[in-house]
Amino acid sequence: MSPATSGAWFVRVVLPRLVRGALAAAVLCLPVVVLAVLVTRHWSPIVDADQRAVLAATNVTREWGFLPALEAWQW
């Protein structure tokens, strides 16, 4: 590839892929960043949902007898 065509190749092939990757990263990271901000601000719906999820998971482990396995996993 000659130096004269390498710039055109970069613009035609590489640059669109870089832009697409950067946009995909931004779109996929946005919900994570928003959730992180809401959690650090102790937004009550998020805190309530978290507490309900912990309670539900705890009830499932108690009902199904997973508690000994989970305790062993922690060690």
C-alpha atoms as an extended CHARMM CRD file, in Angstrom:
* protein
*
        75  EXT
         1         1  MET       CA              0.0000000000        0.0000000000        0.0000000000  PROA      1               0.0000000000
         2         2  SER       CA              1.4860000000        3.3140000000       -0.9900000000  PROA      2               0.0000000000
         3         3  PRO       CA              1.5950000000        6.2330000000        1.4190000000  PROA      3               0.0000000000
         4         4  ALA       CA             -0.7950000000        8.1520000000       -0.8210000000  PROA      4               0.0000000000
         5         5  THR       CA             -3.5320000000        5.5350000000       -0.5130000000  PROA      5               0.0000000000
         6         6  SER       CA             -3.0050000000        4.6180000000        3.1460000000  PROA      6               0.0000000000
         7         7  GLY       CA             -4.8010000000        7.7750000000        4.3480000000  PROA      7               0.0000000000
         8         8  ALA       CA             -7.7710000000        7.0670000000        2.1180000000  PROA      8               0.0000000000
         9         9  TRP       CA             -7.8760000000        3.4700000000        3.3450000000  PROA      9               0.0000000000
        10        10  PHE       CA             -7.8720000000        4.6640000000        6.9460000000  PROA      10              0.0000000000
        11        11  VAL       CA            -10.7350000000        7.0760000000        6.3280000000  PROA      11              0.0000000000
        12        12  ARG       CA            -12.7230000000        4.5790000000        4.2820000000  PROA      12              0.0000000000
        13        13  VAL       CA            -12.2060000000        1.4120000000        6.3560000000  PROA      13              0.0000000000
        14        14  VAL       CA            -10.8260000000        2.0850000000        9.8080000000  PROA      14              0.0000000000
        15        15  LEU       CA            -12.5000000000        5.3450000000       10.7740000000  PROA      15              0.0000000000
        16        16  PRO       CA            -16.1010000000        4.1090000000       10.3640000000  PROA      16              0.0000000000
        17        17  ARG       CA            -15.2910000000        1.0990000000       12.5440000000  PROA      17              0.0000000000
        18        18  LEU       CA            -13.7600000000        3.3010000000       15.2200000000  PROA      18              0.0000000000
        19        19  VAL       CA            -16.7550000000        5.6320000000       15.1920000000  PROA      19              0.0000000000
        20        20  ARG       CA            -19.1900000000        2.7120000000       15.3620000000  PROA      20              0.0000000000
        21        21  GLY       CA            -17.2610000000        1.1880000000       18.2680000000  PROA      21              0.0000000000
        22        22  ALA       CA            -17.1420000000        4.4930000000       20.1480000000  PROA      22              0.0000000000
        23        23  LEU       CA            -20.8800000000        5.0390000000       19.6750000000  PROA      23              0.0000000000
        24        24  ALA       CA            -21.6620000000        1.4950000000       20.8050000000  PROA      24              0.0000000000
        25        25  ALA       CA            -19.5090000000        1.9510000000       23.9040000000  PROA      25              0.0000000000
        26        26  ALA       CA            -21.2090000000        5.2420000000       24.7320000000  PROA      26              0.0000000000
        27        27  VAL       CA            -24.7070000000        3.8010000000       24.3070000000  PROA      27              0.0000000000
        28        28  LEU       CA            -23.9210000000        0.7010000000       26.3620000000  PROA      28              0.0000000000
        29        29  CYS       CA            -22.1770000000        2.6340000000       29.1400000000  PROA      29              0.0000000000
        30        30  LEU       CA            -24.8720000000        5.2650000000       29.5390000000  PROA      30              0.0000000000
        31        31  PRO       CA            -27.3550000000        3.1050000000       31.5150000000  PROA      31              0.0000000000
        32        32  VAL       CA            -24.5540000000        1.9060000000       33.7950000000  PROA      32              0.0000000000
        33        33  VAL       CA            -23.4390000000        5.4680000000       34.5160000000  PROA      33              0.0000000000
        34        34  VAL       CA            -27.0070000000        6.6140000000       35.1680000000  PROA      34              0.0000000000
        35        35  LEU       CA            -27.6030000000        3.6930000000       37.5420000000  PROA      35              0.0000000000
        36        36  ALA       CA            -24.3190000000        4.3930000000       39.3470000000  PROA      36              0.0000000000
        37        37  VAL       CA            -25.2770000000        8.0390000000       39.8480000000  PROA      37              0.0000000000
        38        38  LEU       CA            -28.7180000000        7.1040000000       41.1440000000  PROA      38              0.0000000000
        39        39  VAL       CA            -27.2410000000        4.5610000000       43.5480000000  PROA      39              0.0000000000
        40        40  THR       CA            -24.6620000000        7.0020000000       44.9120000000  PROA      40              0.0000000000
        41        41  ARG       CA            -27.4190000000        9.5850000000       45.4150000000  PROA      41              0.0000000000
        42        42  HSD       CA            -29.4390000000        6.9800000000       47.3820000000  PROA      42              0.0000000000
        43        43  TRP       CA            -32.4710000000        7.4180000000       45.1370000000  PROA      43              0.0000000000
        44        44  SER       CA            -35.2710000000        5.7590000000       47.1240000000  PROA      44              0.0000000000
        45        45  PRO       CA            -36.8320000000        3.6720000000       44.2950000000  PROA      45              0.0000000000
        46        46  ILE       CA            -33.4360000000        2.0950000000       43.5940000000  PROA      46              0.0000000000
        47        47  VAL       CA            -32.7670000000        1.4770000000       47.2860000000  PROA      47              0.0000000000
        48        48  ASP       CA            -36.2420000000       -0.0340000000       47.7470000000  PROA      48              0.0000000000
        49        49  ALA       CA            -35.8200000000       -2.2830000000       44.7030000000  PROA      49              0.0000000000
        50        50  ASP       CA            -32.4440000000       -3.4400000000       46.0040000000  PROA      50              0.0000000000
        51        51  GLN       CA            -33.8600000000       -4.2460000000       49.4290000000  PROA      51              0.0000000000
        52        52  ARG       CA            -36.7610000000       -6.1660000000       47.8760000000  PROA      52              0.0000000000
        53        53  ALA       CA            -34.3570000000       -8.1290000000       45.6720000000  PROA      53              0.0000000000
        54        54  VAL       CA            -32.1690000000       -9.0460000000       48.6450000000  PROA      54              0.0000000000
        55        55  LEU       CA            -35.2130000000      -10.1080000000       50.6580000000  PROA      55              0.0000000000
        56        56  ALA       CA            -36.5820000000      -12.2010000000       47.7850000000  PROA      56              0.0000000000
        57        57  ALA       CA            -33.2290000000      -13.9020000000       47.2220000000  PROA      57              0.0000000000
        58        58  THR       CA            -32.8830000000      -14.6070000000       50.9370000000  PROA      58              0.0000000000
        59        59  ASN       CA            -36.3630000000      -16.1350000000       51.0530000000  PROA      59              0.0000000000
        60        60  VAL       CA            -35.6070000000      -18.3530000000       48.0510000000  PROA      60              0.0000000000
        61        61  THR       CA            -32.3890000000      -19.6400000000       49.6200000000  PROA      61              0.0000000000
        62        62  ARG       CA            -34.1920000000      -20.3980000000       52.8700000000  PROA      62              0.0000000000
        63        63  GLU       CA            -37.1290000000      -22.1580000000       51.1850000000  PROA      63              0.0000000000
        64        64  TRP       CA            -35.0120000000      -24.2590000000       48.8370000000  PROA      64              0.0000000000
        65        65  GLY       CA            -32.2780000000      -25.1160000000       51.3390000000  PROA      65              0.0000000000
        66        66  PHE       CA            -29.4360000000      -23.3180000000       49.5620000000  PROA      66              0.0000000000
        67        67  LEU       CA            -28.1750000000      -21.6120000000       52.7060000000  PROA      67              0.0000000000
        68        68  PRO       CA            -25.4990000000      -24.2090000000       53.6070000000  PROA      68              0.0000000000
        69        69  ALA       CA            -24.1910000000      -24.1890000000       50.0440000000  PROA      69              0.0000000000
        70        70  LEU       CA            -24.0650000000      -20.3940000000       49.9720000000  PROA      70              0.0000000000
        71        71  GLU       CA            -22.3250000000      -20.2550000000       53.3450000000  PROA      71              0.0000000000
        72        72  ALA       CA            -19.7510000000      -22.7680000000       52.1160000000  PROA      72              0.0000000000
        73        73  TRP       CA            -19.2720000000      -20.6940000000       48.9560000000  PROA      73              0.0000000000
        74        74  GLN       CA            -18.3780000000      -17.6320000000       51.0580000000  PROA      74              0.0000000000
        75        75  TRP       CA            -15.5480000000      -19.4810000000       52.7770000000  PROA      75              0.0000000000
